[in-house]
Amino acid sequence: MIINKKKGGNMKAIAGLTSMFDSLTKVVISLLALGIAVSLLGGNVPFVGEIASNIIGLVQSLGDAGIVGLIAAIVILNLFK
C-alpha cells in the first residue's frame, strides 16, 4: 500500500474520482437517451429492451405516490444537475 505524504494528495484523488464519476454519469445518460430514441423509433429492439415503458411506469408510480412522488422526482432531477 502506498501512502501519499504530500499535502493535498487526498484532495487530488477525490477530485479525480469525482471527475471519473461525472464522466461515467454523462455516458450513461447519453446511452439512456439513445436507448429511448431507438426504443421509440423501432419498438422493442434487442439489447435496448423496453426503456420507454419502464420510464412510463416510473412516472406513473411517482404520480400515484402523491407528495412523496413529487419529492422523489425533485431529488431525481437534482441528481442529474
Order of alpha helices (4+ residues) and beta strands (2+ residues): alpha-alpha-alpha
